[in-house]
Each structure stands twice: as C-alpha cells, then as structure tokens.
Amino acid sequence: MEAVNVSGLKNNPSEALRMARRDVVVVMNRDKPDALMVGIESSGVLEAPGVRPALATALFRDGHLSLVRAAHLAAVSVAEFAAHLSRLGIPVVQLNAQEAERDLDTLDAWLAKS
C-alpha cells in the first residue's frame, strides 16, 4: 500500500496515478485517511462482467464522456451503445430548445435543396 498527502496529490497528481497503477494508494488529509486510489486496469476491475458498460453509461449520462468514447469504453459499437442508452431511458442527444430549433431549420434548408 502506498500513501500520499493531499498537497502531494495536488502538486504531482501523475505520480499518485503511477503509484495507483502498482498498488492501492491512501490519500491522507491532515494525517487522516481521506480517500483511496485504485488503478482499475491493473486490478482487473474493468474485466468483470458488466463493469465496462455500467461505467461507460454513468460517465456518458453525467457528461464526462462523448457517445463515441463511452461506446469504446463499453467495448461495443456506437449503435449498440446508443440502443443500450435508449433502453435505459438516457437521451443519446441532449439539446436545449434553441439548439433543437436550429437543427430543425438546418434540416428544413437541407431538404429544400434536395
């Protein structure tokens, strides 16, 4: 087990990540354990059944990954991942009213040219 304090984590996060790839890292805050860092690839967590799709889904839903990157993490095609999201009721495309109106205007203009 490795340990790093909060200031060391702030000053050199890449070193803490390297340590987490080798072993569990305890993040200390004022001499008290505050968090754990675990390298998910080296621990094999991503290879457990259902973990990749669940992680990709959560990261996409919360806006941390694009659709393509989330599909790649889930190890499925973009179409399969989009269908997966739809089954869960998670919108694949999130537009506000103004963006949707602009897209419809663009579609109308494109159809008028056809």
DAWO-V378443 format. One record per residue. RES is the residue in one letter. PSI is psi in whole degrees, 0 to 359 (NA if undefined). Layout:
RES;PSI  RES;PSI
This chain:
M;141  E;164  A;146  V;143  N;165  V;318  S;323  G;324  L;319  K;319  N;328  N;71  P;330  S;327  E;318  A;322  L;320  R;317  M;321  A;334  R;335  R;324  D;171  V;137  V;127  V;126  V;121  M;137  N;108  R;48  D;19  K;138  P;132  D;328  A;165  L;142  M;129  V;129  G;111  I;331  E;314  S;334  S;347  G;7  V;320  L;340  E;352  A;143  P;130  G;350  V;313  R;308  P;322  A;317  L;315  A;319  T;312  A;318  L;323  F;312  R;322  D;3  G;17  H;342  L;145  S;169  L;314  V;315  R;323  A;319  A;319  H;315  L;319  A;349  A;40  V;169  S;163  V;319  A;317  E;319  F;320  A;319  A;319  H;312  L;317  S;318  R;329  L;357  G;20  I;120  P;134  V;323  V;129  Q;108  L;147  N;176  A;320  Q;317  E;320  A;317  E;317  R;319  D;321  L;322  D;318  T;317  L;316  D;316  A;319  W;317  L;326  A;329  K;338  S;NA
